[in-house]
């Protein structure tokens, strides 16, 4: 049995790994847009931003391997491609987004300097920290996360008791699906696949506990982390709906969070939150680029040159993409997420299944089917040719950009039935 303290410490560490400051801009935005349908939007958002990521941690608790092992049952080549794709997306989208969030929350309200200047200085500093691997960031992270949580809980609590405005009637056609798709933008499911592997490796280095003990600890810690995310996300979504008039109708995601903090905590509260979010964004960017550089280094015989080149390319990408506003980065992320997120969700689910269902055959067919039926959503996010819209209209749930769901479920059921019947026949003969 694990001590309560050990479970809480691991759970808080997991929460800190998931708690990307950039994610905080999404819940208030969802609340403002959903209005009276904030509960349905919250339910959808929780599936892809909380439930699936925590299942990802549970999958790693069962697997107790590296990120490469997560997709290896499909094939080693596919697993390598998947890992490269995840890290490429990470340095091209969520890492640059941290610079954009920093500019919109901590620079733009107080200075007129350009976004290119911000991203250039920001990623120059990121590069220095990536190359020096200072423990300062680890120490900062330990203090930053509790401080941000404290301020967010203050915003949520004051917002709830202050009463707010009358929640406006929602104009969303599919609030539940809207919440699901917005949850993609947190990158938390992808984060679970990466973070889970890091956690397992760390535990294997620092603990002599057996498989079952580690599985129990990681699972319980994952539940604690999930409850923390659930509390923060739902609280911010509800407050976003409650104070929808605190910001302009065309306000950006960062502006909505800033306005919400100012309404509840005043001008200084907004300033303090902006500074803390900027620092937390910085630690996130350093973590993403360091992790990517470490992965590339490991694939090239621990080459320091591979690490250096990866760090340089990542920071240059950060400067170029990070100069754009958050809204633009969110938009350009949609095609990539439409392709990688369904595959990631399916891999998480398959790794959670019992061994008799999560076979190599199941992995190959279900992941293959998911990829095929994700392609229309991916292409439609880039361009909208008439022939493709006509074709996708025959796929159930494709109008909601979830055309992969039913084919994936059906392929899993068919393969599972085949595998079980085959096993039964072998046992009877």
NUGU-123345 format. One record per residue (C-alpha): x, y, z; residue in one letter. Coordinates in steps of 0.1 Angstrom, whole numbers, padded with zeros to 4 digits, always signed. Example, Ala and Ser with C-alpha at 12.3 -4.5 7.8 and 13.67 -1.06 7.14 Angstrom:
<nodes>
+0123-0045+0078a/+0137-0011+0071s/
</nodes>
This chain:
<nodes>
+0000+0000+0000x/+0013+0035-0009x/+0013+0062+0017x/-0012+0090+0011x/+0016+0115+0009x/+0033+0096-0019x/+0001+0094-0039x/-0007+0131-0034x/+0029+0142-0043x/+0028+0120-0075x/-0007+0133-0083x/+0004+0169-0079x/+0034+0163-0101x/+0012+0148-0128x/-0012+0177-0125x/+0017+0201-0129x/+0029+0183-0160x/-0006+0186-0176x/-0012+0221-0163x/+0001+0240-0193x/-0006+0277-0188x/-0017+0280-0224x/-0046+0257-0216x/-0061+0282-0193x/-0072+0305-0222x/-0097+0279-0235x/-0122+0273-0207x/-0133+0310-0202x/-0136+0313-0240x/-0158+0282-0240x/-0180+0296-0212x/-0184+0329-0230x/-0194+0312-0263x/-0216+0285-0247x/-0237+0307-0224x/-0268+0287-0212x/-0253+0255-0227x/-0221+0256-0206x/-0229+0223-0190x/-0231+0204-0223x/-0199+0222-0235x/-0182+0213-0202x/-0192+0176-0206x/-0177+0175-0241x/-0146+0194-0231x/-0140+0171-0201x/-0140+0140-0223x/-0110+0151-0245x/-0093+0174-0220x/-0096+0153-0188x/-0110+0118-0192x/-0090+0107-0222x/-0057+0121-0208x/-0062+0104-0174x/-0070+0071-0193x/-0037+0078-0211x/-0019+0078-0177x/-0037+0046-0167x/-0026+0030-0200x/+0010+0039-0192x/+0005+0025-0157x/-0005-0008-0173x/+0022-0007-0200x/+0051+0007-0179x/+0072+0014-0210x/+0083+0044-0231x/+0063+0065-0255x/+0077+0043-0283x/+0061+0012-0267x/+0027+0029-0268x/+0021+0023-0305x/+0046-0006-0310x/+0018-0032-0314x/+0008-0016-0346x/+0044-0019-0358x/+0078-0005-0348x/+0079+0017-0380x/+0044+0032-0372x/+0054+0038-0336x/+0085+0057-0347x/+0065+0078-0372x/+0039+0085-0345x/+0065+0096-0320x/+0082+0119-0346x/+0048+0133-0356x/+0038+0140-0320x/+0071+0158-0313x/+0070+0177-0346x/+0035+0190-0338x/+0046+0198-0302x/+0074+0221-0313x/+0054+0236-0342x/+0022+0244-0323x/+0019+0243-0285x/+0055+0255-0279x/+0051+0287-0301x/+0016+0292-0287x/+0032+0298-0253x/+0050+0329-0267x/+0018+0341-0282x/-0001+0337-0249x/+0027+0354-0231x/+0025+0384-0254x/-0013+0387-0252x/-0015+0383-0214x/+0017+0399-0201x/+0030+0423-0228x/+0002+0436-0250x/-0019+0451-0221x/+0011+0472-0209x/+0033+0478-0240x/+0031+0485-0277x/+0060+0464-0288x/+0055+0440-0316x/+0049+0402-0314x/+0081+0394-0334x/+0102+0411-0307x/+0084+0392-0280x/+0088+0358-0297x/+0125+0365-0306x/+0135+0374-0270x/+0113+0347-0256x/+0128+0318-0277x/+0163+0332-0274x/+0159+0327-0236x/+0142+0293-0241x/+0173+0282-0262x/+0197+0293-0234x/+0177+0273-0208x/+0174+0242-0231x/+0211+0242-0237x/+0220+0247-0200x/+0193+0224-0185x/+0192+0245-0154x/+0173+0233-0123x/+0160+0268-0118x/+0130+0260-0140x/+0122+0229-0119x/+0122+0251-0088x/+0102+0277-0105x/+0076+0251-0116x/+0072+0239-0080x/+0063+0274-0069x/+0045+0287-0100x/+0019+0259-0103x/+0006+0264-0067x/+0005+0302-0071x/-0015+0299-0104x/-0039+0274-0088x/-0044+0297-0058x/-0052+0327-0081x/-0075+0306-0103x/-0094+0292-0074x/-0097+0328-0061x/-0111+0339-0095x/-0135+0310-0095x/-0147+0314-0059x/-0151+0352-0061x/-0168+0348-0094x/-0193+0323-0080x/-0202+0343-0049x/-0202+0377-0066x/-0232+0366-0088x/-0220+0378-0121x/-0244+0386-0150x/-0274+0368-0164x/-0261+0339-0185x/-0270+0346-0221x/-0289+0321-0243x/-0266+0299-0263x/-0264+0301-0301x/-0244+0269-0305x/-0259+0242-0327x/-0239+0213-0312x/-0225+0224-0278x/-0214+0189-0267x/-0194+0183-0299x/-0180+0219-0297x/-0166+0211-0263x/-0151+0178-0275x/-0133+0195-0304x/-0121+0225-0283x/-0106+0199-0259x/-0083+0188-0287x/-0066+0222-0285x/-0054+0215-0250x/-0031+0188-0264x/-0037+0170-0231x/-0043+0135-0246x/-0010+0139-0265x/+0006+0152-0233x/-0006+0120-0215x/+0012+0098-0240x/+0044+0118-0236x/+0042+0126-0198x/+0031+0091-0189x/+0063+0077-0204x/+0084+0102-0186x/+0067+0094-0153x/+0073+0056-0157x/+0110+0061-0166x/+0114+0084-0136x/+0097+0058-0113x/+0118+0030-0127x/+0150+0050-0119x/+0139+0060-0084x/+0118+0032-0071x/+0122-0006-0065x/+0084-0012-0062x/+0069-0040-0082x/+0047-0037-0113x/+0014-0038-0094x/+0025-0012-0068x/+0036+0012-0096x/+0004+0006-0114x/-0016+0014-0083x/+0004+0045-0075x/+0002+0059-0111x/-0035+0052-0114x/-0044+0069-0081x/-0021+0098-0089x/-0038+0101-0123x/-0073+0103-0106x/-0060+0131-0083x/-0046+0150-0113x/-0079+0145-0132x/-0099+0159-0103x/-0077+0189-0102x/-0081+0196-0139x/-0118+0190-0137x/-0122+0216-0109x/-0102+0243-0127x/-0117+0237-0161x/-0154+0236-0150x/-0149+0266-0127x/-0134+0287-0155x/-0160+0276-0180x/-0189+0285-0157x/-0173+0318-0148x/-0168+0325-0185x/-0205+0320-0190x/-0214+0340-0159x/-0192+0371-0169x/-0197+0369-0207x/-0202+0407-0209x/-0169+0415-0191x/-0151+0413-0225x/-0160+0423-0260x/-0178+0399-0283x/-0147+0396-0305x/-0122+0393-0276x/-0094+0368-0279x/-0091+0338-0256x/-0063+0355-0236x/-0083+0387-0234x/-0113+0369-0220x/-0092+0352-0193x/-0076+0386-0185x/-0110+0404-0183x/-0123+0376-0160x/-0093+0380-0136x/-0097+0418-0136x/-0135+0416-0128x/-0129+0393-0099x/-0094+0403-0086x/-0090+0438-0099x/-0062+0453-0120x/-0034+0440-0098x/-0049+0405-0099x/-0049+0406-0137x/-0012+0418-0137x/-0001+0391-0113x/-0019+0364-0132x/-0004+0376-0165x/+0032+0375-0151x/+0027+0340-0135x/+0011+0326-0167x/+0040+0341-0188x/+0066+0323-0165x/+0046+0291-0166x/+0044+0293-0204x/+0081+0297-0205x/+0087+0266-0184x/+0063+0247-0207x/+0082+0258-0238x/+0115+0248-0223x/+0101+0214-0213x/+0086+0207-0248x/+0118+0216-0266x/+0141+0198-0242x/+0119+0167-0244x/+0119+0168-0282x/+0157+0173-0283x/+0162+0144-0259x/+0141+0121-0281x/+0159+0130-0313x/+0192+0126-0295x/+0182+0091-0284x/+0173+0082-0320x/+0207+0093-0332x/+0231+0074-0309x/+0229+0100-0282x/+0244+0126-0305x/+0249+0160-0289x/+0249+0175-0324x/+0213+0161-0329x/+0203+0177-0296x/+0218+0211-0306x/+0202+0211-0341x/+0168+0201-0327x/+0170+0229-0302x/+0179+0255-0328x/+0152+0244-0353x/+0126+0243-0325x/+0134+0278-0313x/+0135+0292-0348x/+0101+0277-0354x/+0090+0292-0321x/+0101+0327-0332x/+0084+0324-0366x/+0051+0309-0355x/+0050+0325-0320x/+0047+0360-0335x/+0012+0352-0347x/-0018+0357-0324x/-0033+0328-0304x/-0064+0327-0326x/-0043+0321-0357x/-0022+0294-0341x/-0054+0277-0329x/-0068+0277-0364x/-0036+0263-0381x/-0035+0236-0354x/-0069+0222-0364x/-0058+0201-0395x/-0030+0185-0375x/-0052+0178-0345x/-0080+0163-0367x/-0054+0136-0378x/-0033+0130-0347x/-0059+0133-0319x/-0082+0105-0331x/-0052+0081-0335x/-0040+0092-0300x/-0074+0086-0284x/-0077+0052-0301x/-0041+0042-0289x/-0050+0052-0254x/-0082+0032-0254x/-0065+0001-0269x/-0037+0002-0243x/-0064+0003-0215x/-0082-0028-0228x/-0075-0063-0214x/-0048-0082-0232x/-0072-0106-0250x/-0089-0076-0266x/-0058-0053-0271x/-0040-0077-0295x/-0017-0067-0323x/-0045-0075-0348x/-0068-0051-0329x/-0042-0024-0328x/-0035-0026-0365x/-0071-0027-0377x/-0085-0001-0353x/-0057+0024-0357x/-0057+0018-0395x/-0095+0024-0397x/-0092+0055-0375x/-0065+0069-0398x/-0085+0063-0430x/-0117+0079-0416x/-0097+0108-0401x/-0083+0118-0435x/-0116+0135-0447x/-0117+0157-0415x/-0080+0165-0420x/-0085+0175-0456x/-0117+0194-0449x/-0099+0214-0423x/-0074+0225-0450x/-0098+0229-0480x/-0134+0222-0488x/-0138+0207-0523x/-0174+0197-0532x/-0165+0161-0540x/-0150+0156-0506x/-0179+0172-0487x/-0203+0149-0507x/-0182+0119-0499x/-0179+0127-0462x/-0217+0133-0459x/-0221+0095-0462x/-0200+0089-0431x/-0220+0091-0398x/-0210+0120-0376x/-0187+0135-0402x/-0207+0168-0400x/-0194+0170-0364x/-0158+0162-0375x/-0161+0128-0357x/-0165+0106-0387x/-0138+0083-0373x/-0156+0073-0341x/-0182+0047-0354x/-0158+0030-0379x/-0132+0027-0351x/-0158+0012-0327x/-0171-0012-0353x/-0136-0023-0363x/-0128-0030-0327x/-0160-0050-0321x/-0155-0070-0353x/-0118-0078-0346x/-0126-0086-0309x/-0154-0110-0320x/-0131-0127-0345x/-0103-0130-0320x/-0126-0145-0293x/-0142-0169-0316x/-0108-0180-0329x/-0096-0186-0294x/-0127-0205-0285x/-0123-0228-0316x/-0087-0234-0307x/-0095-0243-0272x/-0124-0267-0282x/-0103-0285-0309x/
</nodes>
